[in-house]
């Protein structure tokens, strides 16, 4: 499981990456839209960056089939 031949896992990662990327974009948009809440802008930017990073890793695995975020068991 979690290799290039795992088509089900790759589709799951693809469908999980789409909302993360869209949520990251929405957070980034709304955090930069209102400059009056400047102290919260950094938290919004960090949350958006986290969503982009996790969504990007999930999308990378869905497309390329390597470096899955769930491959390591702790």
PyMOL CGO cylinders between C-alpha atoms (Angstrom):
from pymol import cmd
from pymol.cgo import CYLINDER

trace = [
    CYLINDER, 0.00, 0.00, 0.00, 1.06, 3.61, -0.58, 0.3, 1, 1, 1, 1, 1, 1,
    CYLINDER, 1.06, 3.61, -0.58, 3.12, 2.98, -3.70, 0.3, 1, 1, 1, 1, 1, 1,
    CYLINDER, 3.12, 2.98, -3.70, 2.69, 3.70, -7.41, 0.3, 1, 1, 1, 1, 1, 1,
    CYLINDER, 2.69, 3.70, -7.41, 0.27, 0.79, -7.88, 0.3, 1, 1, 1, 1, 1, 1,
    CYLINDER, 0.27, 0.79, -7.88, -2.10, 1.95, -5.13, 0.3, 1, 1, 1, 1, 1, 1,
    CYLINDER, -2.10, 1.95, -5.13, -4.74, 3.59, -7.29, 0.3, 1, 1, 1, 1, 1, 1,
    CYLINDER, -4.74, 3.59, -7.29, -7.37, 3.85, -4.56, 0.3, 1, 1, 1, 1, 1, 1,
    CYLINDER, -7.37, 3.85, -4.56, -5.00, 5.60, -2.16, 0.3, 1, 1, 1, 1, 1, 1,
    CYLINDER, -5.00, 5.60, -2.16, -3.91, 8.00, -4.86, 0.3, 1, 1, 1, 1, 1, 1,
    CYLINDER, -3.91, 8.00, -4.86, -7.51, 8.94, -5.65, 0.3, 1, 1, 1, 1, 1, 1,
    CYLINDER, -7.51, 8.94, -5.65, -8.22, 9.45, -1.95, 0.3, 1, 1, 1, 1, 1, 1,
    CYLINDER, -8.22, 9.45, -1.95, -5.20, 11.73, -1.64, 0.3, 1, 1, 1, 1, 1, 1,
    CYLINDER, -5.20, 11.73, -1.64, -6.31, 13.65, -4.73, 0.3, 1, 1, 1, 1, 1, 1,
    CYLINDER, -6.31, 13.65, -4.73, -9.80, 14.29, -3.37, 0.3, 1, 1, 1, 1, 1, 1,
    CYLINDER, -9.80, 14.29, -3.37, -8.37, 15.27, 0.03, 0.3, 1, 1, 1, 1, 1, 1,
    CYLINDER, -8.37, 15.27, 0.03, -5.90, 17.72, -1.54, 0.3, 1, 1, 1, 1, 1, 1,
    CYLINDER, -5.90, 17.72, -1.54, -8.52, 19.77, -3.39, 0.3, 1, 1, 1, 1, 1, 1,
    CYLINDER, -8.52, 19.77, -3.39, -10.35, 21.11, -0.31, 0.3, 1, 1, 1, 1, 1, 1,
    CYLINDER, -10.35, 21.11, -0.31, -7.04, 21.81, 1.44, 0.3, 1, 1, 1, 1, 1, 1,
    CYLINDER, -7.04, 21.81, 1.44, -5.81, 23.94, -1.44, 0.3, 1, 1, 1, 1, 1, 1,
    CYLINDER, -5.81, 23.94, -1.44, -9.12, 25.80, -1.70, 0.3, 1, 1, 1, 1, 1, 1,
    CYLINDER, -9.12, 25.80, -1.70, -9.31, 26.36, 2.07, 0.3, 1, 1, 1, 1, 1, 1,
    CYLINDER, -9.31, 26.36, 2.07, -5.74, 27.66, 2.06, 0.3, 1, 1, 1, 1, 1, 1,
    CYLINDER, -5.74, 27.66, 2.06, -6.62, 30.06, -0.74, 0.3, 1, 1, 1, 1, 1, 1,
    CYLINDER, -6.62, 30.06, -0.74, -9.72, 31.27, 1.07, 0.3, 1, 1, 1, 1, 1, 1,
    CYLINDER, -9.72, 31.27, 1.07, -7.82, 31.84, 4.32, 0.3, 1, 1, 1, 1, 1, 1,
    CYLINDER, -7.82, 31.84, 4.32, -5.09, 33.72, 2.48, 0.3, 1, 1, 1, 1, 1, 1,
    CYLINDER, -5.09, 33.72, 2.48, -7.65, 35.82, 0.65, 0.3, 1, 1, 1, 1, 1, 1,
    CYLINDER, -7.65, 35.82, 0.65, -9.64, 36.76, 3.75, 0.3, 1, 1, 1, 1, 1, 1,
    CYLINDER, -9.64, 36.76, 3.75, -6.55, 37.40, 5.88, 0.3, 1, 1, 1, 1, 1, 1,
    CYLINDER, -6.55, 37.40, 5.88, -5.18, 39.89, 3.36, 0.3, 1, 1, 1, 1, 1, 1,
    CYLINDER, -5.18, 39.89, 3.36, -8.54, 41.49, 2.58, 0.3, 1, 1, 1, 1, 1, 1,
    CYLINDER, -8.54, 41.49, 2.58, -9.03, 43.35, 5.87, 0.3, 1, 1, 1, 1, 1, 1,
    CYLINDER, -9.03, 43.35, 5.87, -5.91, 45.28, 6.91, 0.3, 1, 1, 1, 1, 1, 1,
    CYLINDER, -5.91, 45.28, 6.91, -7.62, 46.46, 10.14, 0.3, 1, 1, 1, 1, 1, 1,
    CYLINDER, -7.62, 46.46, 10.14, -7.01, 43.02, 11.69, 0.3, 1, 1, 1, 1, 1, 1,
    CYLINDER, -7.01, 43.02, 11.69, -3.28, 43.17, 11.07, 0.3, 1, 1, 1, 1, 1, 1,
    CYLINDER, -3.28, 43.17, 11.07, -2.37, 41.17, 14.18, 0.3, 1, 1, 1, 1, 1, 1,
    CYLINDER, -2.37, 41.17, 14.18, -4.36, 38.18, 12.91, 0.3, 1, 1, 1, 1, 1, 1,
    CYLINDER, -4.36, 38.18, 12.91, -2.86, 38.35, 9.44, 0.3, 1, 1, 1, 1, 1, 1,
    CYLINDER, -2.86, 38.35, 9.44, 0.21, 36.32, 10.40, 0.3, 1, 1, 1, 1, 1, 1,
    CYLINDER, 0.21, 36.32, 10.40, -1.93, 33.55, 11.88, 0.3, 1, 1, 1, 1, 1, 1,
    CYLINDER, -1.93, 33.55, 11.88, -4.01, 33.46, 8.72, 0.3, 1, 1, 1, 1, 1, 1,
    CYLINDER, -4.01, 33.46, 8.72, -0.90, 33.36, 6.58, 0.3, 1, 1, 1, 1, 1, 1,
    CYLINDER, -0.90, 33.36, 6.58, 0.54, 30.50, 8.64, 0.3, 1, 1, 1, 1, 1, 1,
    CYLINDER, 0.54, 30.50, 8.64, -2.73, 28.54, 8.43, 0.3, 1, 1, 1, 1, 1, 1,
    CYLINDER, -2.73, 28.54, 8.43, -2.91, 29.12, 4.67, 0.3, 1, 1, 1, 1, 1, 1,
    CYLINDER, -2.91, 29.12, 4.67, 0.70, 28.04, 4.25, 0.3, 1, 1, 1, 1, 1, 1,
    CYLINDER, 0.70, 28.04, 4.25, 0.00, 24.87, 6.25, 0.3, 1, 1, 1, 1, 1, 1,
    CYLINDER, 0.00, 24.87, 6.25, -3.03, 24.05, 4.11, 0.3, 1, 1, 1, 1, 1, 1,
    CYLINDER, -3.03, 24.05, 4.11, -1.04, 24.68, 0.93, 0.3, 1, 1, 1, 1, 1, 1,
    CYLINDER, -1.04, 24.68, 0.93, 1.83, 22.50, 2.15, 0.3, 1, 1, 1, 1, 1, 1,
    CYLINDER, 1.83, 22.50, 2.15, -0.36, 19.56, 3.16, 0.3, 1, 1, 1, 1, 1, 1,
    CYLINDER, -0.36, 19.56, 3.16, -2.57, 19.89, 0.08, 0.3, 1, 1, 1, 1, 1, 1,
    CYLINDER, -2.57, 19.89, 0.08, 0.50, 20.11, -2.12, 0.3, 1, 1, 1, 1, 1, 1,
    CYLINDER, 0.50, 20.11, -2.12, 2.01, 16.96, -0.61, 0.3, 1, 1, 1, 1, 1, 1,
    CYLINDER, 2.01, 16.96, -0.61, -1.25, 15.08, -1.06, 0.3, 1, 1, 1, 1, 1, 1,
    CYLINDER, -1.25, 15.08, -1.06, -1.55, 16.32, -4.64, 0.3, 1, 1, 1, 1, 1, 1,
    CYLINDER, -1.55, 16.32, -4.64, 2.10, 15.39, -5.31, 0.3, 1, 1, 1, 1, 1, 1,
    CYLINDER, 2.10, 15.39, -5.31, 1.42, 11.81, -4.21, 0.3, 1, 1, 1, 1, 1, 1,
    CYLINDER, 1.42, 11.81, -4.21, -1.79, 11.64, -6.21, 0.3, 1, 1, 1, 1, 1, 1,
    CYLINDER, -1.79, 11.64, -6.21, -0.01, 12.70, -9.39, 0.3, 1, 1, 1, 1, 1, 1,
    CYLINDER, -0.01, 12.70, -9.39, 3.46, 11.22, -8.99, 0.3, 1, 1, 1, 1, 1, 1,
    CYLINDER, 3.46, 11.22, -8.99, 2.83, 8.21, -6.73, 0.3, 1, 1, 1, 1, 1, 1,
    CYLINDER, 2.83, 8.21, -6.73, 5.74, 8.79, -4.35, 0.3, 1, 1, 1, 1, 1, 1,
    CYLINDER, 5.74, 8.79, -4.35, 6.43, 10.53, -1.02, 0.3, 1, 1, 1, 1, 1, 1,
    CYLINDER, 6.43, 10.53, -1.02, 3.04, 9.93, 0.56, 0.3, 1, 1, 1, 1, 1, 1,
    CYLINDER, 3.04, 9.93, 0.56, 2.26, 11.72, 3.81, 0.3, 1, 1, 1, 1, 1, 1,
    CYLINDER, 2.26, 11.72, 3.81, 0.76, 8.51, 5.30, 0.3, 1, 1, 1, 1, 1, 1,
    CYLINDER, 0.76, 8.51, 5.30, 3.62, 6.15, 4.44, 0.3, 1, 1, 1, 1, 1, 1,
    CYLINDER, 3.62, 6.15, 4.44, 5.41, 6.41, 7.79, 0.3, 1, 1, 1, 1, 1, 1,
    CYLINDER, 5.41, 6.41, 7.79, 3.94, 4.66, 10.81, 0.3, 1, 1, 1, 1, 1, 1,
    CYLINDER, 3.94, 4.66, 10.81, 4.89, 6.22, 14.10, 0.3, 1, 1, 1, 1, 1, 1,
]
cmd.load_cgo(trace, "trace")
